[in-house]
Amino acid sequence: MEIKFENVSFNNVVKDINLKIEKGQIIGIVGSSGSGKTTLVEMIDALVLPTNGRLLVGDFALEKGKKYKNINELRFNVGFVFEDANEQIFSNTVYDEVAFAMRYFKYKKEQIEVQVKKALMMVGLPEEYLYKNPFNLSHGETKKLAIACVLAFNPEIIIFDEPLTALDNASKKNLIKIIRTLKTRYNKTVIIVSQDTDFLHKIVDKVYVMHKGNIVMAGNKYEVFQEEELLNKYDVKAPSVISFAKLVEKKKGIKIGYRDEINDLIKDVYRYVK
Amino acid sequence: MLNNISIGRYYETNSKIHRMNPTAKLLSIILFVILSLIANDIRINLTISVIVLLVMGLTHVPIKLYWKTLFGMRILLILVIIMNLVIGTSFQELGLLLLRITTMILYTSILTLTTPPSEIAYGIENVLSFLKVFKLKVSKIALSISLALRFIPTIIDQSNRILKAQASRGVDFRNSTFKGKLIAIKAMLIPLFVLSFKRAEDLGNAMEVRLYDINKPRTNYRVNKWRFFDTYIVFMHLAILTLVAMSMIV
């Protein structure tokens, strides 16, 4: 499923965006707070409609002021994990919570049970949790539950809005694993909105930097994250893996290449020291 | 859905009405409500509406916001019209009634538009202070009112976010049938209640760590001076009220 923005604006928050996101990519969107990142991704799920221009999600065209009776055809293909997971929980059991969306997306009963269990396993919630009350879960577990809710109905495009809040270290690693499998095994499009460039650098393919409603930088992650000074201008911190490599090059004149993971970088440094 | 609610929203500018003492404003509003309740003559009501328009002009608040408040009350107005048509009141009386209701709504919206919620609570505390004679804790009442007022915008924002979260899972309030709308409201209300309780608890803790004690005497960091203008406005209201009352009796 392809996403295409054609001169899309939303009030003064997002201004005149032209963008094309291809299937099977992991996209990162960074920017200082108030730069319009969340509004941009909310438009993909038709939670806000553009006030100007046209947005194509697959064959579904979104325009200003229209009413869409068949909106669930779009929402079935787009999953959205919100920043505050507590805001969506209202069922009595974890099972009902995860199954909630699937009932509206016309899943069969037997299918629902299989999918719910699969989704819980993927995010790392034990099966005993199925009949627990979701209001008694901790903050991090609630976040995992919210991710499971989206994974369960198997959308083509998955959007994560600030996925790292409330997750502990192990869960962060697990989330990275999940996102990678989503791309490699299931060929899904994943869009991540985050401030944490270290996290983004590990997994994304393409990065868009937003500033005051405009996309100011776009491209391959190595290209974008190298421009440290430009990033600073837009109030975005370059990933430490890259800034370390740049620092070494500047101080000692040694090139050690850009790595995705800090472990690979350490190996490189060790090799050089030896 | 909930973006266009402007009831209880404060609009910040610098005007004579903004600078008035909240107690004086509240007193004037009370006098005005009594006035429009007893005034039942088209000439008097038209004069009152002119006064309302004049005061609205003094506030420097864009007329759009007043219109929004009235528009938010449209269901009430429509209900009044339907009820009266059913009972069979004459069009003249109906017009007079509508005029009285609109002036009342507009005048009270002047208070909420020009006074921040905390100031309104301060005004209420002062106005109700005569209840101290009966050994009632007026500060408790004022505190709960100001907390309730303070949470209106927060809760509206939050319910918007919850509606979005549920919409992404297939129950959209805007684009659905009546049954779908009911489910969407249920899916919004439960998280809203839970989160409000949580928030109330957080607020209670935050107040306690800052050594808040309801039984201690409290000061106000805003010095609300009583100026000549305040006396003037309250006196004018009182004068108009007495005049109208006299003319009604005669």
Interface residues (C-beta under 8 A of the other chain):
Chain A: E42 D45 A46 L47 K67 Y68 K69 I71 N72 R75 F76 V78 G79 F80 F82 D84 N86 E87 Q88 I89 F90 F100 A101 R103 Y104 F105 F135 C149
Chain B: Q158 R161 I162 K164 A165 Q166 A167 S168 R169 G170 V171 D172 R174 N175 K186 A187 I190 P191 V194 L195 K198
